[in-house]
Amino acid sequence: MYDPERGKDSDFNGVAAADVEADFRRLQGEWRRADTAVADMDSDHTSAARPTRRGWSTST
């Protein structure tokens, strides 16, 4: 999916119709893993993590 080395909008502009179903299943898998990762967290939980151009950073 998103790869900064392929360009800012490559995840939209570089889509091949034949890949859409597999890519969407992969996205749904990412959602499930994210839900699992936070399932035991309190709804008031905060995190110091923030998005960066290369992923997530937990440094302050």
C-alpha positions in Angstrom: 0.0 0.0 0.0 1.5 3.4 1.0 5.2 3.6 0.1 6.7 7.1 0.3 9.5 6.1 -2.1 6.8 5.6 -4.8 5.5 9.1 -4.5 2.9 11.0 -2.6 -0.2 9.7 -4.4 1.0 6.4 -5.7 -1.5 4.5 -3.5 -4.2 6.2 -5.6 -2.6 6.9 -9.0 -0.8 3.5 -9.3 -3.8 1.3 -8.7 -4.3 -1.7 -11.0 -7.9 -2.9 -11.2 -6.7 -6.5 -10.9 -5.1 -5.7 -7.5 -8.1 -3.9 -5.9 -9.7 -6.9 -4.1 -6.4 -8.1 -2.7 -5.4 -4.6 -1.6 -8.7 -4.1 0.1 -8.4 -7.4 1.9 -5.0 -6.4 3.1 -6.4 -3.0 4.4 -9.1 -4.9 6.3 -6.4 -7.1 7.8 -4.5 -3.9 8.9 -7.8 -2.7 10.5 -8.2 -6.0 12.4 -4.6 -5.9 13.7 -5.0 -2.3 14.8 -8.3 -3.2 16.6 -6.6 -6.1 18.3 -3.6 -4.0 19.3 -5.8 -1.5 21.2 -8.6 -3.9 22.4 -7.4 -3.9 26.0 -6.7 -0.2 26.2 -8.9 2.1 28.2 -10.8 4.6 26.0 -9.0 7.4 27.9 -5.5 6.0 27.0 -3.2 8.4 25.4 0.0 7.8 23.5 3.1 9.8 22.8 3.4 8.2 19.3 2.9 10.5 16.4 3.0 10.0 12.6 6.1 10.9 10.7 7.0 10.7 7.0 8.6 7.3 7.6 6.2 5.7 10.1 5.5 6.4 13.8 7.8 8.0 16.3 7.5 7.6 20.1 10.4 10.0 20.9 9.5 13.2 22.6 
